[in-house]
């Protein structure tokens, strides 16, 4: 079946339908990863977005339940150059096209994803629409595209009730993890370090956590504009004002910055992929990181009396991490649990564990 992708700038790309045939309007972003399409689709940080995969062959190793990063895919749409019809891998449990249909994700293949990526890089992330209609009006589609807004995404992806994950290999520490769109491997990275992890809904009051006898708090990744989360930011400020060790990633990093007086801005096209070089300033070395964000903490808004910049993006110098003057609090923009290196930046979880061991005693 024919499918058409229309971008907000008026560009039109014709291809073949994959996945659901429902019309879909969303924010179009591109990802440069060569593998990991299932982890990408199930990353809650993609809520409200359509993903353009710049690598041309997608679906070649199929899908399986073990690789899911959450209970379901959150992407609205999927754009690829070529979708493999057969997954070839000993772990394969199904085909990607059937997976997209199962979760009602609208997709399109046989389009020039390189050209689409160049548009999004040069003109910035923009809304788009995929339609399988034989006849449609581009001006009418553009009206729908321009009216679309990504909003209330944290509320959509966060869990409704707290959930406890046991430590692996013997419990040593207890961690409270705020779910703004958490990925499962983030929980596993804590579990295998001897942490019992209690995952809380995004709007959980800080007092609930502070009275819970936890050794530390982790703030997860998540979707959307961080500045929209006014109530959450107020609770994070209360956590910051306590003595509890804190580690925050991606959206959590941005929310902590906002809670302590810094500012964020929307990037032109963001960082999405598994090959972003980041320099750890104190260590004096660079790491290959996995990233998925469209907003960034502005360098000039970071008060040196509050925090120092600990990590920077090697390509363009943007803020990738903050070490706070307040003891035992640090944050990073990238995903240390995603293992593109493959385990280059998991040392940050070790640092968090050491902070918890030495930084706070139970009340």
Secondary structure, DSSP 8 states (H G I E B T S, - for coil): -EEEEEETTS-EEEEEEEEB-S-EEEEEEEE--SS-HHHHHT-GGGTTEEEEE-SSEESTT-B-GGG-SSSS---SEEE-SEE-SS--STT--B-HHHHHHHTT-EEEESS-HHHHHHHHHHH--EEEEEE--SS--HHHHHHHHHH----SHHHHHS-SS-EEE--SSS--EEEEEEESS--HHHHHHHHTTTEEEEEEETT--HHHHHTTT-SEEEE----S-GGG-HHHHHHHHHHHTSS-EEEEETHHHHHHHHHTT--EEEEEEEEEEEEEEEEETTTTEEEEEEEEEEEEE-GGG--TTTEEEEEEETTT--EEEEEESSTTEEEESSBTTS-SSSSTTTHHHHHHHHHHHHH----
